[in-house]
Amino acid sequence: MNLAERIKNARTNKHYTQKELAELLNVKSTTVSGWELGRNEPSIETLKTLAQKLNVSFDYLAGVNGQAQNSDTALTWSDLDMPMPYGGKLPDELKSTYADIAKGYFKRHPEYLNKD
């Protein structure tokens, strides 16, 4: 998978449109389209921001690691037998709260961390 495919894959996994991602990055949607078509590439700084906004590792986007941070074993709302809140998109102001909850859980239950 090349950079263009990894960007598109990460974007679609987050259920962002090209326009939504462009707005998050403060670029034009044609810029995102160009990245996904392989016509141009983002700068290193933009790649770092992309990784942050798409919740994948920089290494994944850069092609160093072939697997995104989220794997097939990632916990989903259906695993919790709950409806997906916020229309499937977690608001930015709640991301740190959910991250804190997950960190606290794995501190108490390290046996479940990185479990296959």
MIDOSE-1310 file (N, C-alpha, C; in nm, 2 decimals, decimal comma, always signed):
residues 116
mnla	+0,08/-0,12/+0,00/+0,00/+0,00/+0,00/+0,09/+0,12/+0,00; +0,06/+0,22/-0,09/+0,14/+0,34/-0,09/+0,08/+0,45/-0,01; +0,15/+0,57/+0,00/+0,11/+0,68/+0,09/-0,04/+0,72/+0,05; -0,07/+0,74/-0,07/-0,20/+0,78/-0,12/-0,31/+0,68/-0,07
erik	-0,28/+0,55/-0,08/-0,38/+0,45/-0,03/-0,39/+0,45/+0,12; -0,28/+0,47/+0,19/-0,28/+0,47/+0,34/-0,36/+0,60/+0,39; -0,35/+0,71/+0,32/-0,42/+0,83/+0,36/-0,57/+0,81/+0,34; -0,60/+0,76/+0,22/-0,75/+0,73/+0,19/-0,80/+0,63/+0,29
nart	-0,73/+0,52/+0,31/-0,78/+0,41/+0,40/-0,80/+0,47/+0,54; -0,71/+0,55/+0,59/-0,72/+0,60/+0,73/-0,84/+0,70/+0,73; -0,86/+0,78/+0,63/-0,97/+0,88/+0,62/-1,10/+0,80/+0,62; -1,12/+0,70/+0,54/-1,24/+0,63/+0,53/-1,27/+0,55/+0,65
nkhy	-1,17/+0,50/+0,72/-1,19/+0,43/+0,85/-1,25/+0,52/+0,96; -1,21/+0,65/+0,95/-1,27/+0,75/+1,04/-1,40/+0,81/+0,99; -1,45/+0,76/+0,88/-1,57/+0,81/+0,82/-1,58/+0,96/+0,79; -1,46/+1,01/+0,75/-1,45/+1,15/+0,71/-1,46/+1,16/+0,56
tqke	-1,53/+1,26/+0,51/-1,52/+1,29/+0,37/-1,39/+1,37/+0,34; -1,35/+1,38/+0,22/-1,23/+1,46/+0,19/-1,25/+1,60/+0,24; -1,37/+1,65/+0,22/-1,40/+1,79/+0,26/-1,38/+1,80/+0,42; -1,44/+1,71/+0,49/-1,43/+1,71/+0,64/-1,28/+1,71/+0,68
lael	-1,20/+1,62/+0,62/-1,06/+1,61/+0,66/-0,99/+1,74/+0,62; -1,02/+1,79/+0,50/-0,96/+1,92/+0,46/-0,99/+2,03/+0,56; -1,11/+2,04/+0,61/-1,15/+2,14/+0,71/-1,07/+2,12/+0,84; -1,05/+1,99/+0,88/-0,97/+1,97/+1,00/-0,83/+2,01/+0,99
lnvk	-0,77/+2,00/+0,87/-0,63/+2,03/+0,84/-0,61/+2,17/+0,79; -0,72/+2,24/+0,77/-0,72/+2,38/+0,72/-0,65/+2,39/+0,58; -0,69/+2,29/+0,49/-0,64/+2,29/+0,35/-0,77/+2,27/+0,27; -0,75/+2,29/+0,14/-0,86/+2,27/+0,04/-0,89/+2,12/+0,02
sttv	-1,01/+2,09/-0,01/-1,05/+1,95/-0,04/-0,97/+1,90/-0,16; -0,94/+1,98/-0,25/-0,86/+1,94/-0,37/-0,72/+1,90/-0,33; -0,67/+1,95/-0,22/-0,54/+1,91/-0,17/-0,55/+1,77/-0,12; -0,65/+1,74/-0,04/-0,67/+1,60/+0,01/-0,69/+1,50/-0,11
sgwe	-0,77/+1,55/-0,20/-0,79/+1,46/-0,32/-0,66/+1,43/-0,39; -0,57/+1,54/-0,41/-0,44/+1,52/-0,47/-0,35/+1,42/-0,40; -0,36/+1,42/-0,26/-0,28/+1,33/-0,18/-0,33/+1,18/-0,21; -0,46/+1,17/-0,21/-0,52/+1,03/-0,23/-0,51/+0,98/-0,37
lgrn	-0,49/+1,07/-0,46/-0,47/+1,03/-0,60/-0,32/+1,01/-0,63; -0,23/+1,05/-0,54/-0,09/+1,04/-0,56/-0,03/+1,15/-0,64; -0,10/+1,25/-0,66/-0,05/+1,36/-0,75/+0,05/+1,45/-0,67; +0,03/+1,46/-0,54/+0,12/+1,53/-0,45/+0,12/+1,46/-0,32
epsi	+0,22/+1,50/-0,23/+0,23/+1,45/-0,10/+0,23/+1,55/+0,01; +0,18/+1,53/+0,12/+0,18/+1,62/+0,23/+0,33/+1,64/+0,29; +0,35/+1,76/+0,35/+0,48/+1,78/+0,41/+0,49/+1,69/+0,53; +0,61/+1,68/+0,59/+0,63/+1,60/+0,71/+0,54/+1,65/+0,82
etlk	+0,54/+1,78/+0,84/+0,45/+1,84/+0,94/+0,31/+1,81/+0,92; +0,26/+1,82/+0,80/+0,12/+1,79/+0,77/+0,09/+1,64/+0,79; +0,19/+1,55/+0,76/+0,18/+1,41/+0,78/+0,16/+1,38/+0,93; +0,23/+1,45/+1,01/+0,22/+1,43/+1,16/+0,08/+1,47/+1,20
tlaq	+0,03/+1,58/+1,15/-0,10/+1,63/+1,19/-0,21/+1,53/+1,13; -0,19/+1,48/+1,01/-0,28/+1,38/+0,95/-0,29/+1,26/+1,04; -0,17/+1,21/+1,09/-0,17/+1,09/+1,18/-0,25/+1,12/+1,30; -0,24/+1,24/+1,36/-0,31/+1,28/+1,48/-0,46/+1,28/+1,46
klnv	-0,50/+1,35/+1,35/-0,64/+1,37/+1,32/-0,71/+1,24/+1,28; -0,63/+1,15/+1,22/-0,69/+1,02/+1,17/-0,67/+0,91/+1,27; -0,61/+0,94/+1,38/-0,58/+0,84/+1,49/-0,51/+0,72/+1,44; -0,41/+0,74/+1,36/-0,32/+0,63/+1,32/-0,17/+0,68/+1,35
sfdy	-0,08/+0,59/+1,35/+0,06/+0,62/+1,38/+0,12/+0,69/+1,26; +0,22/+0,78/+1,29/+0,30/+0,84/+1,18/+0,37/+0,73/+1,10; +0,42/+0,63/+1,17/+0,49/+0,52/+1,10/+0,40/+0,45/+1,00; +0,27/+0,44/+1,03/+0,18/+0,38/+0,94/+0,16/+0,46/+0,81
lagv	+0,14/+0,59/+0,83/+0,12/+0,68/+0,71/+0,25/+0,68/+0,63; +0,37/+0,69/+0,70/+0,49/+0,70/+0,63/+0,54/+0,56/+0,57; +0,47/+0,46/+0,60/+0,50/+0,33/+0,54/+0,60/+0,25/+0,61; +0,64/+0,30/+0,73/+0,74/+0,22/+0,81/+0,68/+0,10/+0,87
ngqa	+0,55/+0,11/+0,92/+0,48/+0,00/+0,98/+0,35/-0,02/+0,89; +0,33/-0,14/+0,85/+0,22/-0,17/+0,76/+0,08/-0,17/+0,82; +0,08/-0,16/+0,95/-0,06/-0,17/+1,02/-0,09/-0,04/+1,09; -0,21/+0,01/+1,07/-0,25/+0,13/+1,14/-0,26/+0,10/+1,29
qnsd	-0,27/+0,20/+1,37/-0,28/+0,19/+1,51/-0,40/+0,11/+1,55; -0,51/+0,13/+1,48/-0,63/+0,05/+1,50/-0,63/-0,08/+1,42; -0,64/-0,19/+1,49/-0,63/-0,32/+1,42/-0,77/-0,38/+1,42; -0,77/-0,50/+1,36/-0,90/-0,57/+1,35/-0,95/-0,61/+1,49
talt	-0,86/-0,61/+1,59/-0,90/-0,65/+1,72/-0,94/-0,53/+1,80; -0,95/-0,41/+1,74/-1,00/-0,29/+1,82/-1,14/-0,31/+1,87; -1,16/-0,26/+1,98/-1,29/-0,26/+2,04/-1,39/-0,17/+1,97; -1,51/-0,22/+1,94/-1,61/-0,14/+1,87/-1,73/-0,13/+1,96
wsdl	-1,82/-0,03/+1,92/-1,94/-0,01/+2,00/-2,03/-0,14/+1,99; -2,03/-0,21/+1,88/-2,11/-0,34/+1,87/-2,06/-0,44/+1,97; -1,92/-0,44/+2,00/-1,87/-0,53/+2,10/-1,93/-0,50/+2,24; -1,96/-0,37/+2,26/-2,02/-0,33/+2,39/-2,17/-0,34/+2,40
dmpm	-2,23/-0,39/+2,28/-2,37/-0,40/+2,27/-2,44/-0,27/+2,31; -2,39/-0,16/+2,25/-2,44/-0,03/+2,27/-2,46/+0,04/+2,14; -2,56/+0,13/+2,13/-2,57/+0,21/+2,01/-2,45/+0,31/+2,00; -2,41/+0,34/+1,88/-2,29/+0,43/+1,86/-2,34/+0,57/+1,88
pygg	-2,28/+0,64/+1,98/-2,32/+0,78/+2,01/-2,25/+0,87/+1,91; -2,30/+0,99/+1,91/-2,24/+1,11/+1,83/-2,24/+1,08/+1,68; -2,33/+0,99/+1,63/-2,33/+0,96/+1,49/-2,21/+0,90/+1,44; -2,13/+0,83/+1,53/-2,01/+0,76/+1,49/-1,89/+0,84/+1,49
klpd	-1,90/+0,97/+1,52/-1,78/+1,06/+1,52/-1,77/+1,12/+1,66; -1,67/+1,09/+1,73/-1,65/+1,14/+1,87/-1,60/+1,28/+1,86; -1,68/+1,37/+1,93/-1,64/+1,51/+1,93/-1,50/+1,53/+1,99; -1,42/+1,63/+1,93/-1,29/+1,65/+1,97/-1,28/+1,68/+2,12
elks	-1,38/+1,75/+2,18/-1,37/+1,78/+2,32/-1,39/+1,66/+2,41; -1,43/+1,55/+2,36/-1,45/+1,43/+2,44/-1,34/+1,32/+2,42; -1,25/+1,34/+2,32/-1,15/+1,24/+2,29/-1,06/+1,22/+2,41; -1,01/+1,33/+2,47/-0,92/+1,31/+2,59/-0,99/+1,24/+2,70
tyad	-1,12/+1,26/+2,72/-1,20/+1,20/+2,83/-1,20/+1,05/+2,80; -1,23/+1,01/+2,68/-1,24/+0,86/+2,65/-1,10/+0,80/+2,65; -1,00/+0,88/+2,62/-0,86/+0,82/+2,63/-0,82/+0,80/+2,77; -0,86/+0,89/+2,86/-0,83/+0,88/+3,00/-0,90/+0,76/+3,06
iakg	-1,03/+0,73/+3,02/-1,10/+0,62/+3,07/-1,03/+0,49/+3,02; -0,99/+0,48/+2,90/-0,92/+0,36/+2,85/-0,78/+0,34/+2,92; -0,71/+0,45/+2,94/-0,58/+0,44/+3,01/-0,60/+0,38/+3,15; -0,70/+0,44/+3,22/-0,73/+0,39/+3,36/-0,77/+0,24/+3,36
yfkr	-0,85/+0,20/+3,26/-0,89/+0,06/+3,25/-0,76/-0,03/+3,23; -0,68/+0,01/+3,14/-0,56/-0,08/+3,11/-0,46/-0,07/+3,22; -0,46/+0,03/+3,30/-0,37/+0,03/+3,42/-0,41/-0,07/+3,52; -0,55/-0,08/+3,53/-0,60/-0,18/+3,62/-0,61/-0,32/+3,57
hpey	-0,61/-0,33/+3,43/-0,62/-0,46/+3,37/-0,51/-0,48/+3,25; -0,39/-0,47/+3,29/-0,28/-0,48/+3,19/-0,28/-0,61/+3,11; -0,35/-0,71/+3,16/-0,35/-0,84/+3,10/-0,43/-0,84/+2,96; -0,51/-0,73/+2,95/-0,59/-0,72/+2,82/-0,52/-0,63/+2,72
lnkd	-0,42/-0,57/+2,76/-0,35/-0,48/+2,66/-0,27/-0,56/+2,56; -0,28/-0,53/+2,44/-0,21/-0,60/+2,33/-0,24/-0,75/+2,32; -0,36/-0,78/+2,37/-0,40/-0,92/+2,36/-0,46/-0,96/+2,23; -0,42/-1,07/+2,17/-0,47/-1,11/+2,04/-0,60/-1,18/+2,05
